[in-house]
Structures are given as C-alpha cells and as structure tokens.
Amino acid sequence: MMQEEKDHELQEPVGEENKSETTHTQQEVSEKSTEIVTSDVNPENTSEPEKVDSPKEPQEAVSENVPKKNKEAVLTEIDETNAEDAEDKDNHHRHRIPILDYHAMSMENLVGEFQKLVKNEKIQAIKKHVDGIKHEFDLKFQEFIDHKKEEFVSNGGNEIDFRYNSVTKRQFNEVYSEYREKRNQYYKNLESSLKENLANRLGIIEELKSLINVEEDINTTYKHFKDVQERWRNAGPVPRNNYNDVWRTYHHHIEIFYDFLHINRELRDLDFKHNLEEKLKLVLRAEALEKEEDLNKAFRELQTLHKIWKEDIGPVDKEHREDIWERFSNATKVLHHRRQEYYKDLDKIHEKNLEKKNEIIEAIKTISTKVADNHRALQQQIKQIEELRDAFFKAGKVPLKVNEQTWANFKDAVRNFNRNKNAYYKNLKKGQQENLEKKRELLNLAISLKDSEEWETTTSEMKRIQNEWKKIGHVPRKYSDKIWKDFKEACNHYFDRFHALKNKAHKVESENFDKKNDCLERLKAFELSDNRDKDINTIKSYIEEWKKYGRVPYNKKNINQKFNKILDAIFKKLDVSRQESELLKYGNKIKQLASADNDRAIANERSFIRKKIDESKNEIRQLENNLLFFSNASEDNPLVKDVVKKVDNHKNALETWQAKLKKLNVLQHNLHKEIEEAAEEAKADSSEEE
C-alpha cells in the first residue's frame, strides 16, 4: 500500500488547462459526500480475531447517495484518516499549513510559495500543497507558452522553430527536484521504520496475550500490564494498512485481560473509574466543538478525540459503557449536521462564482470583437484583458460539472482577443516599415544641413524637418532607438552652432543685465532723506542710468518689472502721484529719443500715444453711457460705484497720456528749432566765405 502511494506521488500532474479547479473541487465533494454519522454499536463491545490480517484497500468516501442510515460512515472516515496519520506521528502537522488559493496566484508567486514550503515545512506534510501548486503552475505555464507561440507564428515564424527559455520554469523545476529528492529519501527511511514499529507492536501484543498465563501474584501482573500499555503508546507509527487491525487485536486482548482481572475487582474497578473520567473529558471536548467556527479544525479535533478514545483509554464498566458512548456519538452527529449545512452554502457560493466568471468571459468577448485600431487604445485593451484574467482567477471555484466548460470558454475568449491583437500588429509592422523609410529620408536631409551657415533659411528648414518627424508614426522597435539617436545628433549639432552664434550676439545684452542688476540692488538699498526734491532727483538719476543700459536677454526681462515695482514703492513714500511718477519715468525716454535724433522713432511714439488717448476716451464714453442705465440707482449701489471708479481711472490715464504727448510735442518743436538754427548758421558761414 505504501509503495503504491509513493508511486502515485511520483506521477506528474495532468497538464490540461481545463482542470485548473478540479483537484480542490474533487476534494470538497469527497469531504461533502462523507456523512458524519455515529455507529449504534459501541466499539468497546466488539471483538476481533487475534490474528492480524492484511486489510483490504481503503474504500472511497461514502457518496451523498448512500442513505443516512449508514451510520458508520463517519467512523470509517475517522479511522482511515487516523490510519494515515499513524504512518508518521508528526503527520498531523500538515493540517496547520494552510492551503492557499493557488489558482489566483501568478507563476512567480507559486514558485515563491513552493520554495517556502520545501524550506520550512516537513516534507511529508506538504503533499497536497505541492500537488496543488504544480497543477496550477503547469496550467498557467502552458497558457503562457501557447500565447508566446501564437505571437511567434503571427510574426512570421515557423511553429517548429519556436523555443522559449523561461527563468520562472527553470526555478520551479529546481525546487520540484529538491522536493522529490527529499520526499523519496523520507519514504525510504519511513518504510524501514514502520516495519520495525509493526514488528515491535506485534511483539507487545504477544506479550499482552501471555499475561493471563503468568504464574505470579495479581499485583505484579497488573504492574506488568501497565508497563505493556506504556510501551504500546510509545511504540511509534505503523503502516496505515495495518493500523486498524493492529489496534483491534490489541484492544481485543486488553478486554480479555480486564476479564481476567475479575479475580481482583479492586484493580479493575479502579481502572474502569479512571477510564470513565478520561472518556468523560473527551465527551466534553467533543460537545464543545459545536461552538468552534472553523469546521475543518473542529473535524480534525474530533478525529483526534476518536484516536485518543481508541488508543489511549481503555474500557469502562458495562454500567456506563453505552451511556458514555451515546454522548460521544451525539456530539459527532451535531458536527455532521453543521458540515452538511456548510456544504449547502458552499454550493450557493460556487454558483455565484460561476455567474462572476461568466460575466468576465462575456466582457472579454466584447473587447475581442472590438479590438482597437491604434496602438495606445490597444495597449489599454490589453491592460483590461489582464485585469479581467486576474479577476477570473480570483473569482473562486465553480461547480465541478461546469468547471471544464467554463475554463474552455475563458481560454477561447482570451485566445480570440490575442489573435485579433496579433493581426493588428502584423499589419502595423507593414506601416512601420514605410515610416522607417520616411524617417531615413529626413535623417539624410538633417545630416546634409547640420554644417550649413545659411542661418535664416537652414533654421526654418531644420524646424520643418523636426515637425515632419513628429507626424510620422512608429518604426520597427529594433531600428527606433538608433534612427532617433542619429536624427537627434544631427539636429543638436546644427542648433548648438546656431545658439553659440546667437549667444555671442547677446553678449552685450548679458552685460546690460549685469549692470541693471547692480543698479537694482543699489536702488533696493536707497534710503529717503528729509529733502524730497533731492530724493526725487536721485531717483531720476537711477531711472536715467537704467534706461542707458538698453535691452537685456529675453528670458531675463522680468528685471524691468522688479525695477518699476521698487520705483512705485519709493514714489508712494515720497507722496508722488501715479501720473507724476509716470511722467518722471517718461522724461528719460524723451531724453533717449532726443539723443537718437530719429524722426521715425518720434513719429511712432506719437502714434502710439494718440492711440492710447483714443482708447481712454472711448472707454470713458462707454462707461458714462452705462451710467445712464443707473439713473434711478443710489450712489451706494456697488455696480454704480464700480463704474464710477473705472471712469476716474481712465480719466487719470487720459491725463497722463495727454501730458506725455505734450512733452513729445515740445521735444519735436525743440528739435526742429535746433535744426533751423543750425541751418541758419550754416547759411551765414557760407556767405562769409563768399
């Protein structure tokens, strides 16, 4: 039996995708179909033959179709489970290792969980865990390989040439090899140990049989009996196929010995009393399991209680034998009823999971029939499909009868999307090759222009080339990085030369900025004196100095705003009106225009000022017309006050612009006068020479 079990474990799990949930679901059905019912026959009243026969193969768990009157099903299940545990006294440790939802894990996470189990847990305790992990890994890896193969073929490859080296698969195989090596070594050592323990227990039974024939006083024989019991408890595990028969034979001779003890009722009654007390404790523990929320934990505890009842505690007197067993049986029935209700609810959960998975499959089908026609949107759809796949794996188990069909529908939906997606990218690559040729033409043109010194025409052409490049779509990935690098180098080479020349031309502007910055810092530090006129003249000198320095680099022109902001603050302290401060600033501009002696510049300035005057008059006229609509409104009306304020502001601005125009007219008049005087002097000098 044990060798058959080992051979079974060495077999590779089925690698078909549609069995992704079969293993766990079959296990649930097996658990569900095993009825927890108690036997009407107290095991303490049964007798077994002395000979330890080789048992038959353990029967499968009783199905749901078996009538409930078969009340020994639960004892059969408990006996078989305890027999399995008997092969290794530490085998119960597996119950404390949770079986995770391997179906919802990625391949990488499955490998990580596998490594952790092999490293940290007893090798004999993780068989179900490893089977579940390997089953799910094989399914996911096969799906992954199928997807990669489809991509390979859709890209023009021959299926026979397809190869894929997976690091994750290699890691999994390494861990699985380590697990098999440890497992085989464990079973090799265990087989020898189990045989020795079986022989030891059979020897103890023979020693127990001989106690009734020993010629010694009863007290000495009783002590010998107790020693036999203690050695039996510590004799170690035996093969599971011998466990129940060995125990029955042992228990049979225990009862014979107690019958032999009728010679000394005191010793027998003392033992019966002790056994009754211990079994009563087990009954109380079994009855308390009704309140245990974890049904699996409760059933494992019940198995343990049955094992102790059978192995560790002897019989009780006939007066209490049936009653104590009846209480123990009733506690087991209660747990059975709870498990039945639990599996009814579990069926409902599986039906809901099926609804979720069908909805996910329909969502995938909907996307598959409307595959996007551009890369960005298609990438978004790929992301949606991945999210739906994750949701499918996390949706939980479905009824076993529809499990394979559900998985097949899911695979078909995903594969249909992949085919449509691959078809799009196959056509896309054709267009990408055309884009590559266009970009190569632009690259060659950029290389031919990168050393040109016809700055005006070449700069315009290089900008056009760059804009044209942006309009061209993707190129094949293996060329994209290099062609972009070459194109960027050609463009950067030209514009670096262009900007170097431009920076040289802007050297004066940079120097102006430094000078203005120094002037600004000195203006910040300026402190007013008690002499207002003196302070105004000083401010005028700052303004004159500032205007003298001329333009600054475009990206640093905000220094002019900083200068005017400081001036406004100083004028406010000097109680200089805004109009007066504007005219003070304008006075320096007048000087610049005068020194330039440029009629065209003066004409442009006059045109600009007259335009501003017209704009101010129009605004005032429009606002005053608006006031007519408020003829009956109070002057405290917020709207009226706002319009009046705007009218006053525009009138002040109008006065300022008119004052500037007057200064400009004076400047032009003086210039004309100087020109006339110069002409008269030149005429007089000419007459004298004649």
C-alpha positions in Angstrom: 0.0 0.0 0.0 2.7 2.4 0.9 4.7 1.7 -2.2 1.6 2.3 -4.3 1.1 5.6 -2.6 4.7 6.6 -3.3 4.4 5.6 -6.9 1.3 7.7 -7.2 3.0 10.8 -5.8 5.8 10.4 -8.3 3.5 10.8 -11.2 3.3 14.1 -13.0 0.0 16.0 -12.6 -2.2 16.4 -15.6 -1.2 19.4 -17.6 -4.5 20.3 -19.1 -5.8 23.8 -18.7 -9.4 22.8 -18.1 -8.6 21.0 -14.9 -7.5 24.2 -13.1 -10.0 23.8 -10.4 -10.7 20.0 -10.5 -8.3 19.0 -7.8 -9.6 21.1 -5.0 -13.2 20.7 -6.1 -13.0 16.9 -6.1 -11.6 17.1 -2.6 -14.5 19.2 -1.4 -17.0 16.8 -3.0 -15.3 14.0 -1.3 -15.5 15.7 2.1 -19.0 16.8 1.5 -20.2 13.3 0.5 -18.8 11.7 3.6 -21.6 11.6 6.1 -20.7 12.2 9.7 -22.9 9.7 11.5 -22.2 7.6 14.5 -22.4 3.9 15.0 -25.1 2.4 17.2 -22.5 -0.2 18.3 -20.1 0.8 21.0 -16.6 -0.2 19.8 -15.8 -1.3 23.3 -18.4 -4.2 22.9 -16.9 -5.5 19.7 -14.5 -8.4 19.5 -11.9 -9.0 16.8 -9.9 -12.2 15.9 -6.5 -12.5 17.4 -4.8 -12.7 14.0 -3.7 -9.5 12.3 -4.9 -9.9 8.7 -3.8 -7.8 5.8 -6.7 -5.4 5.3 -8.4 -4.6 2.1 -7.8 -1.4 0.2 -9.5 1.6 2.0 -12.8 2.3 0.5 -13.6 5.6 -1.1 -15.5 8.2 1.0 -19.2 7.4 1.1 -21.1 9.4 -1.6 -24.2 11.5 -0.9 -26.4 8.8 -2.5 -25.7 6.5 0.4 -28.7 6.6 2.9 -28.1 8.3 6.2 -28.9 5.1 8.0 -25.4 4.0 7.1 -24.3 5.5 10.5 -20.8 4.1 10.5 -19.6 6.3 7.6 -18.1 8.9 9.9 -16.2 6.3 11.9 -14.9 4.9 8.7 -13.6 8.3 7.6 -12.1 9.0 11.0 -10.5 5.5 11.2 -9.0 5.9 7.7 -7.6 9.4 8.4 -6.2 8.3 11.7 -4.6 5.3 10.0 -2.9 7.7 7.5 -1.7 9.8 10.4 -0.4 6.7 12.1 2.4 6.3 9.5 4.0 9.4 11.0 3.4 10.8 14.4 4.1 14.3 13.0 1.8 13.9 10.0 -0.9 15.9 11.7 1.3 18.9 11.2 0.0 19.3 7.7 -3.3 20.5 9.0 -1.6 23.6 10.4 -0.2 24.5 7.0 -3.0 26.5 5.1 -3.7 25.6 1.5 -3.8 28.9 -0.2 -5.8 29.9 -3.3 -3.1 28.7 -5.7 -5.5 29.3 -8.6 -5.3 33.0 -8.1 -1.5 33.2 -7.9 0.9 34.1 -10.6 3.6 31.7 -11.7 6.2 33.7 -9.9 4.2 33.7 -6.6 3.6 29.9 -7.0 7.4 29.4 -7.2 7.9 31.6 -4.1 5.3 29.7 -2.1 6.8 26.3 -3.2 10.3 27.4 -2.1 8.9 28.4 1.3 7.1 25.1 1.9 10.1 23.0 0.9 12.5 25.0 3.0 10.3 25.5 6.2 7.9 22.6 6.4 8.1 18.8 6.9 8.3 17.1 3.5 5.6 14.6 4.3 3.2 17.3 5.4 3.0 19.3 2.1 2.0 16.7 -0.5 -1.4 18.3 -1.1 0.1 21.7 -1.2 2.7 20.7 -3.7 0.2 18.9 -5.9 -2.0 22.0 -6.0 0.9 24.3 -6.7 2.3 22.1 -9.5 -1.1 21.6 -11.1 -1.8 25.4 -11.2 1.8 26.2 -12.4 1.6 23.7 -15.2 -1.7 25.2 -16.4 -0.5 28.8 -16.3 2.8 27.9 -17.9 1.1 26.1 -20.7 -1.2 29.0 -21.3 1.8 31.4 -21.3 3.7 29.2 -23.8 0.6 28.9 -26.1 0.4 32.7 -26.1 4.1 33.2 -26.9 3.8 30.6 -29.6 0.9 32.4 -31.2 2.8 35.7 -31.2 5.8 33.9 -32.7 3.8 32.4 -35.5 1.8 35.6 -36.1 5.1 37.4 -36.6 6.1 35.1 -39.4 7.9 32.4 -37.5 7.5 28.7 -38.1 5.9 26.8 -35.3 8.5 24.0 -35.4 11.2 26.6 -34.8 9.6 28.0 -31.6 11.7 28.0 -28.5 11.3 29.8 -25.2 13.6 29.9 -22.3 11.7 30.7 -19.1 13.6 31.6 -15.9 10.5 31.0 -13.8 10.0 27.5 -15.2 13.7 26.7 -14.6 13.3 27.9 -11.0 10.2 25.8 -10.5 11.9 22.6 -11.8 14.8 23.1 -9.5 12.5 23.4 -6.4 10.5 20.4 -7.6 13.6 18.3 -8.0 14.7 19.2 -4.5 11.2 18.3 -3.2 11.2 14.9 -4.9 14.7 14.1 -3.6 13.7 14.9 0.0 10.4 13.1 -0.3 11.9 9.9 -1.7 14.5 9.9 1.0 11.9 10.4 3.6 9.7 7.5 2.4 12.8 5.3 2.1 13.6 5.9 5.8 10.0 5.7 6.8 9.3 2.3 5.3 12.1 0.7 7.3 11.0 2.5 10.5 7.3 1.5 10.0 8.2 -2.2 9.6 10.3 -2.2 12.8 7.5 -0.5 14.7 4.9 -3.0 13.4 7.1 -5.9 14.5 7.5 -4.3 17.9 3.8 -3.8 18.3 3.0 -7.4 17.3 5.6 -8.4 19.9 3.8 -6.3 22.6 0.5 -8.0 21.6 2.1 -11.4 22.1 3.4 -10.3 25.5 -0.1 -9.0 26.4 -1.6 -12.3 25.5 0.8 -14.2 27.7 -0.1 -12.1 30.9 -3.1 -14.3 31.7 -0.9 -17.4 31.8 1.9 -16.0 34.0 2.1 -17.6 37.5 2.6 -14.6 39.7 0.5 -12.5 42.1 -2.1 -10.3 40.5 -0.4 -7.0 41.6 2.8 -7.9 39.9 0.9 -8.9 36.7 -1.1 -5.7 36.8 2.1 -3.7 37.0 3.4 -5.7 34.1 0.2 -4.9 32.2 0.6 -1.1 32.8 4.2 -1.4 31.5 2.9 -3.1 28.4 0.4 -0.3 27.9 3.0 2.4 28.2 5.4 0.7 25.8 2.4 0.4 23.3 1.8 4.1 23.5 5.4 4.8 22.7 6.0 2.1 20.1 5.9 4.6 17.1 3.9 4.7 13.8 3.0 1.7 11.8 1.9 1.3 8.1 -1.6 2.7 7.6 -2.9 -0.6 6.1 -2.0 -2.4 9.3 -3.1 0.3 11.8 -6.8 -0.6 12.4 -6.3 -4.3 12.5 -3.3 -4.0 14.9 -5.3 -1.7 17.2 -8.4 -4.0 17.2 -6.2 -7.0 18.0 -4.5 -5.1 20.8 -7.9 -3.8 22.2 -9.3 -7.4 22.0 -6.6 -8.7 24.3 -6.9 -5.6 26.6 -10.6 -6.7 27.2 -9.5 -10.3 27.8 -7.1 -9.1 30.3 -9.7 -7.0 32.1 -12.0 -10.0 32.2 -9.0 -11.9 33.7 -8.9 -9.1 36.4 -12.2 -10.1 37.8 -10.1 -12.0 40.3 -9.1 -8.7 41.6 -12.1 -6.4 41.3 -10.4 -3.5 43.1 -7.7 -3.1 40.5 -10.2 -3.5 37.6 -12.8 -1.1 39.1 -10.0 1.4 39.7 -9.0 1.3 36.1 -12.6 1.5 34.9 -13.2 4.6 37.0 -10.0 6.2 35.6 -11.0 5.4 32.1 -14.6 6.7 32.6 -13.2 10.0 33.9 -10.9 10.3 30.9 -13.6 9.5 28.4 -16.0 12.0 30.0 -13.3 14.6 29.4 -13.3 13.6 25.7 -17.1 13.8 25.6 -17.0 17.4 27.0 -14.4 18.4 24.4 -16.4 16.8 21.6 -19.6 18.6 22.8 -17.6 21.9 22.9 -16.8 21.6 19.2 -20.4 22.7 18.4 -19.2 26.3 19.0 -16.0 26.0 17.0 -16.4 28.3 14.0 -13.7 26.6 11.9 -15.4 23.4 10.7 -12.2 21.8 9.3 -10.4 22.5 12.6 -13.4 21.0 14.5 -13.4 17.9 12.5 -9.7 17.4 12.9 -10.1 17.8 16.6 -12.9 15.2 16.5 -10.6 12.8 14.7 -8.0 13.3 17.4 -10.6 12.6 20.1 -11.6 9.4 18.5 -8.0 8.4 18.2 -7.4 9.0 21.9 -10.7 7.2 22.7 -9.4 4.1 20.8 -5.7 4.1 21.5 -5.0 5.8 24.8 -8.0 5.0 27.0 -9.2 1.5 28.0 -12.8 0.3 28.5 -15.2 1.4 31.2 -17.6 -0.7 33.2 -20.7 -2.1 31.5 -23.0 0.1 33.5 -21.7 3.3 31.9 -20.4 1.9 28.6 -23.4 2.6 26.4 -24.3 5.9 28.0 -20.8 7.5 27.6 -20.6 6.2 24.0 -24.0 7.6 23.2 -23.0 11.1 24.4 -19.8 10.9 22.3 -21.8 9.8 19.3 -24.4 12.6 19.7 -21.6 15.2 19.7 -20.3 13.8 16.5 -23.8 13.9 14.9 -24.1 17.6 15.8 -20.8 18.3 13.9 -22.1 16.3 11.0 -25.2 18.4 10.7 -23.1 21.6 10.7 -20.9 20.3 7.9 -24.0 19.4 5.8 -25.3 23.0 6.2 -21.9 24.4 5.4 -21.6 22.5 2.1 -25.1 23.6 1.1 -24.0 27.2 1.5 -20.8 26.3 -0.4 -22.8 25.2 -3.4 -24.5 28.6 -3.5 -21.1 30.3 -3.3 -19.9 28.2 -6.3 -23.0 29.2 -8.3 -22.3 32.9 -7.6 -18.7 32.4 -8.6 -19.9 30.8 -11.8 -22.0 33.9 -12.5 -19.0 36.2 -11.9 -16.8 34.1 -14.2 -19.4 34.1 -17.0 -19.7 37.8 -16.8 -15.9 38.1 -17.0 -15.9 35.8 -20.1 -18.6 38.0 -21.8 -16.6 41.1 -21.0 -13.5 39.6 -22.7 -15.6 38.5 -25.7 -17.0 42.1 -26.0 -13.4 43.5 -26.1 -12.3 40.8 -28.5 -15.0 41.7 -31.1 -14.0 45.4 -31.0 -10.2 45.4 -31.0 -8.8 49.0 -31.2 -7.2 50.3 -34.4 -4.4 52.3 -32.8 -1.5 51.3 -30.5 -2.4 53.4 -27.5 -6.0 52.2 -27.3 -5.0 48.6 -28.0 -2.5 48.7 -25.1 -5.3 49.9 -22.9 -7.4 47.0 -24.0 -4.5 44.6 -23.3 -4.4 46.0 -19.8 -8.2 45.5 -19.4 -7.8 41.9 -20.6 -5.1 41.3 -18.0 -7.3 42.8 -15.3 -10.2 40.5 -16.3 -7.9 37.5 -16.3 -6.8 38.3 -12.8 -10.4 38.7 -11.7 -11.3 35.4 -13.3 -8.6 33.5 -11.3 -9.6 35.3 -8.1 -13.3 34.7 -8.6 -13.2 31.3 -6.8 -14.3 27.8 -7.5 -17.3 26.9 -9.6 -19.5 23.7 -9.6 -17.5 20.7 -10.8 -20.0 19.8 -13.5 -19.3 23.1 -15.4 -15.7 23.6 -14.5 -14.1 22.3 -17.7 -16.6 24.1 -19.9 -16.1 27.4 -18.0 -12.4 27.1 -18.4 -12.6 26.3 -22.1 -14.9 29.3 -22.7 -12.4 31.5 -20.9 -9.5 30.2 -22.9 -11.4 30.7 -26.2 -12.3 34.3 -25.4 -8.7 35.2 -24.5 -7.2 33.5 -27.5 -9.7 35.2 -29.8 -8.6 38.6 -28.5 -4.9 37.6 -28.9 -5.5 36.5 -32.5 -7.2 39.9 -33.3 -4.5 41.8 -31.5 -1.7 39.9 -33.3 -3.4 40.5 -36.7 -3.4 44.3 -35.9 0.3 44.4 -35.1 1.1 42.3 -38.1 -0.5 45.0 -40.3 1.1 47.7 -38.2 4.6 46.4 -38.9 4.0 46.9 -42.6 3.2 50.5 -42.0 6.1 50.8 -39.6 8.5 49.8 -42.4 7.1 52.6 -44.6 7.5 55.0 -41.7 11.1 53.9 -41.4 11.9 54.8 -45.0 10.3 58.3 -44.5 12.4 58.9 -41.4 15.6 57.8 -43.1 14.9 60.4 -45.8 14.5 63.1 -43.1 17.7 61.9 -41.3 19.7 62.2 -44.5 18.4 65.7 -45.1 19.2 66.7 -41.5 22.8 65.4 -41.9 23.3 67.4 -45.1 22.2 70.6 -43.4 23.9 70.3 -40.0 27.0 72.2 -41.0 25.2 74.9 -43.1 25.9 78.6 -42.3 22.9 80.0 -44.1 21.3 80.5 -40.8 18.0 82.0 -41.7 16.9 79.5 -44.3 18.5 76.5 -42.7 16.9 77.2 -39.3 13.5 77.3 -40.8 14.2 74.1 -42.8 15.5 72.3 -39.7 12.4 73.2 -37.7 10.2 71.9 -40.6 12.1 68.6 -40.6 11.6 68.2 -36.9 7.9 68.9 -37.2 7.6 66.4 -40.1 9.4 63.8 -38.0 6.8 64.1 -35.2 4.0 63.4 -37.7 5.5 60.1 -38.8 4.3 57.1 -36.8 6.2 54.3 -35.2 9.0 52.4 -36.8 10.1 48.8 -36.0 11.5 48.6 -32.5 14.9 47.3 -33.5 15.5 50.4 -35.5 13.7 53.1 -33.5 16.4 53.9 -30.9 19.3 54.1 -33.4 17.5 56.2 -36.0 16.2 58.6 -33.4 19.7 58.9 -31.9 21.2 59.8 -35.3 18.5 62.3 -36.1 18.8 64.0 -32.7 22.6 64.2 -33.0 22.3 65.9 -36.5 19.7 68.4 -35.2 21.6 69.2 -32.0 24.8 69.7 -33.9 23.2 72.4 -36.0 21.3 74.2 -33.2 24.3 74.1 -30.9 26.2 76.0 -33.6 23.3 78.3 -34.1 22.8 79.1 -30.4 26.6 79.6 -29.9 26.5 82.3 -32.5 23.3 83.8 -31.0 24.8 83.8 -27.5 27.8 85.7 -28.9 25.4 88.3 -30.3 23.7 88.5 -26.9 26.8 89.2 -25.0 26.0 92.9 -24.8 22.5 92.1 -23.5 24.1 89.9 -20.8 26.4 92.7 -19.8 23.4 95.1 -19.7 21.7 92.6 -17.4 24.6 92.6 -15.0 24.7 96.4 -15.0 20.9 96.7 -14.4 21.1 94.1 -11.7 23.7 96.2 -9.9 21.6 99.3 -10.3 18.6 97.4 -9.0 20.5 96.3 -5.9 21.6 99.9 -5.2 18.0 101.1 -5.6 16.8 98.5 -3.1 19.3 99.8 -0.6 18.4 103.5 -1.2 17.0 105.3 1.9 15.0 108.5 1.7 16.3 111.7 3.3 14.3 114.7 4.6 14.8 116.6 1.4 12.0 115.5 -1.1 13.4 117.3 -4.1 16.8 115.9 -3.6 15.4 112.4 -3.3 13.3 112.8 -6.5 16.5 114.0 -8.4 18.3 110.9 -7.1 15.5 108.7 -8.3 15.7 110.4 -11.7 19.3 109.6 -11.9 18.6 105.9 -11.2 15.9 106.0 -13.9 18.3 107.7 -16.3 21.0 105.2 -15.6 18.6 102.3 -16.0 17.4 103.5 -19.5 21.0 104.0 -20.5 21.8 100.2 -20.3 19.4 99.1 -23.0 18.0 95.7 -23.6 18.6 92.5 -21.6 18.2 88.9 -22.6 14.6 87.9 -23.3 14.4 85.3 -20.6 15.6 87.8 -18.0 13.4 90.8 -19.0 11.4 90.5 -15.8 14.1 92.5 -14.1 12.4 95.6 -15.6 9.2 94.8 -13.7 11.2 94.4 -10.5 12.8 97.9 -11.1 9.4 99.6 -11.7 7.9 97.8 -8.6 10.6 99.3 -6.4 10.2 102.7 -8.0 6.5 102.7 -7.4 7.1 101.9 -3.7 9.6 104.7 -3.3 7.3 107.2 -5.1 4.5 106.2 -2.8 6.7 107.0 0.2 7.5 110.4 -1.4 3.8 111.0 -1.9 4.3 111.3 -5.7 1.1 110.7 -7.7 1.0 107.9 -10.2 0.7 110.4 -13.0 3.7 112.3 -11.8 5.7 109.1 -11.4 4.8 108.0 -14.9 5.9 111.4 -16.3 9.2 111.2 -14.4 9.9 107.8 -16.0 8.8 109.1 -19.4 11.2 112.0 -19.1 14.1 109.6 -19.5 12.5 108.1 -22.6 12.2 111.7 -24.0 15.9 112.1 -23.5 16.7 108.9 -25.3 14.5 110.0 -28.3 16.2 113.4 -28.3 19.7 111.8 -28.2 18.8 109.4 -31.0 17.6 112.3 -33.2 15.2 109.9 -35.1 12.1 111.4 -36.6 10.7 108.0 -37.3 11.0 106.9 -33.7 9.4 110.1 -32.5 6.5 109.6 -35.1 6.0 106.0 -33.9 5.9 107.2 -30.3 3.4 109.9 -31.1 1.2 107.4 -33.0 1.3 105.0 -30.0 0.3 107.8 -27.5 -2.6 109.1 -29.7 -3.9 105.5 -29.9 -3.8 105.2 -26.1 -5.6 108.6 -25.8 -8.4 107.4 -28.2 -8.8 104.2 -26.3 -9.1 106.0 -23.0 -11.7 108.4 -24.4 -13.7 105.5 -25.9 -13.7 103.7 -22.5 -14.8 106.8 -20.7 -17.6 107.4 -23.2 -18.8 103.8 -23.0 -18.7 103.8 -19.1 -20.5 107.1 -18.9 -23.2 105.7 -21.2 -23.5 102.7 -18.9 -24.1 105.1 -16.0 -27.3 106.3 -17.8 -28.9 102.9 -17.1 -28.4 103.5 -13.4 -30.2 106.9 -13.3 -32.6 105.8 -10.5 -30.0 103.8 -8.6 -28.4 105.0 -5.4 -24.8 106.2 -5.5 -24.1 103.5 -2.8 -25.1 100.8 -5.3 -21.9 98.5 -5.8 -22.4 98.4 -9.5 -22.6 102.2 -9.8 -19.6 102.6 -7.5 -17.6 100.2 -9.7 -18.4 102.0 -12.9 -17.6 105.4 -11.4 -14.2 104.1 -10.2 -13.4 102.8 -13.6 -14.3 106.2 -15.2 -12.0 108.0 -12.8 -9.1 105.6 -13.5 -9.5 106.1 -17.3 -9.6 109.9 -16.9 -6.4 109.8 -14.9 -4.8 107.6 -17.5 -6.1 110.1 -20.2 -4.4 113.0 -18.4 -1.2 111.1 -18.2 -1.2 110.2 -21.9 -2.0 113.8 -22.9 0.9 115.0 -20.7 3.2 112.6 -22.4 2.0 113.8 -25.8 2.7 117.4 -24.7 6.3 116.5 -23.7 6.8 114.7 -27.0 5.5 117.8 -29.0 7.9 120.0 -27.0 10.7 117.7 -27.8 9.9 117.7 -31.5 9.5 121.5 -31.6 12.9 122.0 -29.9 14.5 119.6 -32.3 13.0 121.4 -35.3 14.2 124.7 -33.8 17.7 123.4 -33.4 17.7 122.2 -36.9 16.5 125.6 -38.2 19.2 127.4 -36.2 21.8 125.0 -37.4 20.7 125.7 -41.0 20.8 129.5 -40.5 24.3 129.2 -39.0 25.4 127.1 -41.9 24.0 129.7 -44.4 25.7 132.6 -42.6 29.0 130.8 -42.6 28.6 130.2 -46.4 28.0 133.9 -47.0 31.1 135.0 -45.1 33.2 132.6 -47.1 32.0 134.1 -50.3 
